[in-house]
Amino acid sequence: MVLACPNEGPALVNHVAKEAFVIALSDPILQLKVIEREPKTVEDALNIAVKMEAYQASVVPPESDKGALDHKAKHKVKSTYAMEGTEQTAPAGEDGMVLIHKRLSELQAECTSTQEEIGRVKAQKEGAERKAAQAAQAAKAAAQAAKSANPSAAAGPASNPGGSGN
Protein backbone atom coordinates (compact mmCIF):
# COMPACT_ATOMS: atom_id res chain seq x y z
CA MET A 1 0.00 0.00 0.00
CA VAL A 2 2.79 2.40 0.89
CA LEU A 3 4.56 1.62 -2.37
CA ALA A 4 1.43 2.42 -4.39
CA CYS A 5 0.88 5.75 -2.62
CA PRO A 6 4.21 6.78 -1.03
CA ASN A 7 3.04 10.29 -0.09
CA GLU A 8 0.07 9.10 1.98
CA GLY A 9 1.93 7.11 4.63
CA PRO A 10 0.32 5.71 7.78
CA ALA A 11 -2.92 7.68 7.42
CA LEU A 12 -3.92 5.78 4.29
CA VAL A 13 -2.88 2.44 5.78
CA ASN A 14 -4.98 3.18 8.88
CA HIS A 15 -7.97 4.22 6.77
CA VAL A 16 -7.81 1.07 4.62
CA ALA A 17 -7.44 -1.12 7.73
CA LYS A 18 -10.52 0.51 9.34
CA GLU A 19 -12.55 0.03 6.18
CA ALA A 20 -11.50 -3.62 5.92
CA PHE A 21 -12.45 -4.19 9.57
CA VAL A 22 -15.89 -2.60 9.13
CA ILE A 23 -16.53 -4.58 5.95
CA ALA A 24 -15.55 -7.78 7.78
CA LEU A 25 -18.32 -7.21 10.34
CA SER A 26 -21.14 -9.53 9.33
CA ASP A 27 -23.95 -7.33 10.69
CA PRO A 28 -24.90 -4.32 8.49
CA ILE A 29 -26.49 -2.52 11.44
CA LEU A 30 -23.29 -2.94 13.45
CA GLN A 31 -21.29 -1.71 10.46
CA LEU A 32 -23.43 1.44 10.31
CA LYS A 33 -23.14 2.06 14.06
CA VAL A 34 -19.35 1.76 13.90
CA ILE A 35 -19.11 4.10 10.90
CA GLU A 36 -21.40 6.65 12.59
CA ARG A 37 -19.05 6.85 15.59
CA GLU A 38 -16.17 7.83 13.21
CA PRO A 39 -13.32 5.83 14.76
CA LYS A 40 -9.85 7.26 14.21
CA THR A 41 -7.99 3.91 14.35
CA VAL A 42 -8.70 0.22 13.83
CA GLU A 43 -8.46 -0.24 17.60
CA ASP A 44 -11.16 2.42 18.09
CA ALA A 45 -13.38 0.62 15.56
CA LEU A 46 -12.85 -2.68 17.37
CA ASN A 47 -13.71 -1.13 20.74
CA ILE A 48 -16.87 0.42 19.31
CA ALA A 49 -17.94 -2.88 17.72
CA VAL A 50 -17.33 -4.80 20.95
CA LYS A 51 -19.35 -2.28 22.97
CA MET A 52 -22.21 -2.30 20.47
CA GLU A 53 -22.36 -6.09 20.48
CA ALA A 54 -22.35 -6.11 24.28
CA TYR A 55 -25.15 -3.53 24.38
CA GLN A 56 -27.15 -5.56 21.85
CA ALA A 57 -26.69 -8.77 23.85
CA SER A 58 -27.79 -7.05 27.05
CA VAL A 59 -31.09 -5.71 25.67
CA VAL A 60 -32.25 -8.71 23.63
CA PRO A 61 -34.46 -10.85 25.90
CA PRO A 62 -34.03 -14.63 25.87
CA GLU A 63 -36.63 -16.82 24.20
CA SER A 64 -39.83 -16.73 26.28
CA ASP A 65 -42.25 -19.52 26.98
CA LYS A 66 -45.00 -19.01 24.41
CA GLY A 67 -47.67 -20.32 26.78
CA ALA A 68 -46.88 -17.83 29.55
CA LEU A 69 -48.91 -14.65 29.67
CA ASP A 70 -47.33 -12.71 32.51
CA HIS A 71 -43.84 -11.19 32.77
CA LYS A 72 -42.88 -13.33 35.77
CA ALA A 73 -42.83 -16.54 33.74
CA LYS A 74 -39.59 -18.51 33.55
CA HIS A 75 -37.58 -17.78 30.45
CA LYS A 76 -36.48 -20.70 28.33
CA VAL A 77 -32.94 -20.32 27.10
CA LYS A 78 -31.73 -22.58 24.36
CA SER A 79 -28.62 -24.34 25.68
CA THR A 80 -25.72 -25.22 23.45
CA TYR A 81 -22.27 -26.57 24.10
CA ALA A 82 -19.26 -27.27 21.91
CA MET A 83 -17.76 -30.71 21.69
CA GLU A 84 -14.89 -31.62 19.41
CA GLY A 85 -15.32 -28.37 17.47
CA THR A 86 -18.99 -28.87 16.57
CA GLU A 87 -21.96 -27.19 18.16
CA GLN A 88 -24.50 -29.50 19.71
CA THR A 89 -27.92 -28.67 21.10
CA ALA A 90 -28.41 -30.05 24.59
CA PRO A 91 -31.44 -32.29 24.96
CA ALA A 92 -33.93 -31.14 27.60
CA GLY A 93 -34.65 -32.96 30.84
CA GLU A 94 -32.82 -35.82 32.46
CA ASP A 95 -31.26 -37.05 29.22
CA GLY A 96 -29.42 -33.74 29.06
CA MET A 97 -28.15 -34.07 32.61
CA VAL A 98 -26.97 -37.63 31.96
CA LEU A 99 -25.13 -36.43 28.86
CA ILE A 100 -23.57 -33.55 30.77
CA HIS A 101 -22.44 -35.82 33.62
CA LYS A 102 -21.00 -38.29 31.12
CA ARG A 103 -19.07 -35.53 29.35
CA LEU A 104 -17.91 -34.15 32.70
CA SER A 105 -16.55 -37.59 33.66
CA GLU A 106 -14.75 -37.83 30.33
CA LEU A 107 -13.19 -34.40 30.81
CA GLN A 108 -12.12 -35.24 34.37
CA ALA A 109 -10.45 -38.43 33.15
CA GLU A 110 -8.71 -36.48 30.38
CA CYS A 111 -7.55 -33.89 32.93
CA THR A 112 -6.16 -36.60 35.20
CA SER A 113 -4.35 -38.22 32.28
CA THR A 114 -2.88 -34.87 31.25
CA GLN A 115 -1.69 -34.18 34.81
CA GLU A 116 -0.01 -37.59 34.94
CA GLU A 117 1.70 -36.94 31.61
CA ILE A 118 2.92 -33.55 32.89
CA GLY A 119 4.35 -35.32 35.94
CA ARG A 120 6.20 -37.81 33.72
CA VAL A 121 7.61 -35.05 31.52
CA LYS A 122 8.76 -33.06 34.57
CA ALA A 123 10.50 -36.16 35.97
CA GLN A 124 12.26 -36.72 32.62
CA LYS A 125 13.33 -33.08 32.54
CA GLU A 126 14.72 -33.23 36.09
CA GLY A 127 16.62 -36.42 35.24
CA ALA A 128 18.10 -34.83 32.13
CA GLU A 129 19.10 -31.74 34.11
CA ARG A 130 20.81 -33.92 36.75
CA LYS A 131 22.72 -35.82 34.05
CA ALA A 132 23.76 -32.53 32.39
CA ALA A 133 24.97 -31.15 35.74
CA GLN A 134 26.94 -34.35 36.41
CA ALA A 135 28.48 -34.20 32.93
CA ALA A 136 29.46 -30.56 33.46
CA GLN A 137 31.08 -31.44 36.81
CA ALA A 138 32.93 -34.35 35.22
CA ALA A 139 34.20 -32.11 32.40
CA LYS A 140 35.32 -29.47 34.91
CA ALA A 141 37.09 -32.10 37.00
CA ALA A 142 38.80 -33.51 33.89
CA ALA A 143 39.98 -30.04 32.90
CA GLN A 144 41.34 -29.43 36.41
CA ALA A 145 43.09 -32.81 36.37
CA ALA A 146 44.63 -32.04 32.98
CA LYS A 147 45.89 -28.66 34.22
CA SER A 148 47.42 -30.12 37.37
CA ALA A 149 48.99 -33.03 35.49
CA ASN A 150 50.67 -30.84 32.87
CA PRO A 151 51.12 -27.27 34.19
CA SER A 152 53.61 -26.24 31.44
CA ALA A 153 51.12 -27.08 28.67
CA ALA A 154 48.49 -24.95 30.39
CA ALA A 155 50.87 -21.97 30.51
CA GLY A 156 51.55 -22.11 26.79
CA PRO A 157 54.70 -21.39 24.67
CA ALA A 158 55.19 -17.89 26.18
CA SER A 159 56.39 -19.38 29.49
CA ASN A 160 59.42 -20.98 27.84
CA PRO A 161 61.94 -18.10 27.83
CA GLY A 162 64.94 -20.21 26.87
CA GLY A 163 63.31 -21.99 23.96
CA SER A 164 63.94 -21.06 20.34
CA GLY A 165 60.34 -21.55 19.27
CA ASN A 166 61.21 -24.02 16.44
N, C-alpha and C positions, 0 to 999 in steps of 0.2 A: 504494500500500500504506500509506504513511504517512497519507494522508488518510482511509482507512478505519479505521485504528486509531492515532489521533494519540498516545496515551499509551504505545505500545509502542516506538516509535523504531527505532534501528538494530538492536537485538537481534532483532526480528521480521523485519526485512528480511534479516538475515544468516541466520536460521533458514530462511526460505523459499528463499533462494538456495542454501543447502546441500542442502535437500530436492530442489530442481529439478535440481541437479547430479547427485545420487545417482540420481534417477529417469532422467536422461538416459544413464546408463551402461547399455550394452546387455547386460552380463553380470550375471545375478542373483547369482552367487557373489561377484563383485567388489563389487556393491552391498552385500551382507551384510558383507563384510570391511571396507568403508569405514565402514559404520554401527557395527560393533562397536568400531572404534577411537575413536569419539566425537569427531570433529573439531570444533574450536571455530569455525572460519571456513571459507569456501569454498576459500581457498587451502590450508588444512590438508587438506581433503577431496581436492583435486586432487593434492597431494603424496602422500597415502596411495594414491590410485588409481594414480598413476604407478609408485610403488614396487611395489605388488602386481602390476601388469602386467609389470614388469621381472623380478620374482621368478618369476612364472609362465613367462615366456619362457625364463628361464635353466634351469628344471628340466624342461621338456618336451623330450624327445629328438626329433631329426629323424626323418623316415621312414626305417626300416631296410630293407635288402634282405631280402625275404622268404625267399630261398633260403639266406641265410647262417645258420649255426648258432652260430658263436662270436662273442664280444663285440669281436673285433678286426676284424670285417668293415667295409668302407667303408660309410659312411652315404650314402644317396641323398637329396639335398635337392631338392625341387621348385623350379626356378628360375622366377622371373617378372620381368618388367620392364614399365614403363609407357611407352607411346608414344602421343602425341597424346591423353592423358587416358583411355585405355582400357588395361586390364590384358591382357597377352598372355602365354601360356605359351611358354617357349622350347623349340623342338624340340631333341631330344637329338642328340649326335654332331656330325659335320662340318657338317651343314646349319645347326645352331645357331651355330657359329663363323662361317660365311659370313654369316649374317644379322647377327650382332653386328658383324663387320668392316664390313659395308655400312652399318649404322646409325652406326657410329663415323665412317666417312668422311663421311656426310651431316652429322653434327654438327660435324665439323671444318670442313667447307665453310661451314656456317651461322655458326660462330664467326668464321671469316676474314671473311665478308661483314659481320658485325656490327662487327668491329674496323675495317674499312674505312669503314663508315658513321659510326662514332664519330669517326674521323679527319676525315671530310668536315664533320661538324657542328662539331667543334672549330675547323677552319679558318674556317668561316663565322662562328663566334662571335668569333674573333680579328679577322677583317676588320671585323665590325660594331663591335667595341670600338675599333679604330683609327679608323674613320670617326667614331664618337661623340667620341673624344678630339680629333680634328682639328676637328670642328664646335664643340666647347667652346672650343678655342684661338681659332678664328676669331671666335666671339662675344665672347670676352674682349678680343681685339685690336680689334674693332669698338667695344666699349664704351670702351676706352682712347682710341681715335681720336676718338670723339664727345666725350669729356671734354676732351681737349686742344684740339679744334677750337672748342669753345664753353664756356669755363670759367665764364662768368657763369650759364649755364643749369644747370650742375651745382651751383652754390652755392645756387640757389633765390632766392625773393623776399626773404628775410630779409637778404641781403647788399646790398640797395639802400636805404641809409639816407635818401637824398634823395627817393625816390619817394613818391607819394601813395597808391599801392596801387590806384587806379582807372584 
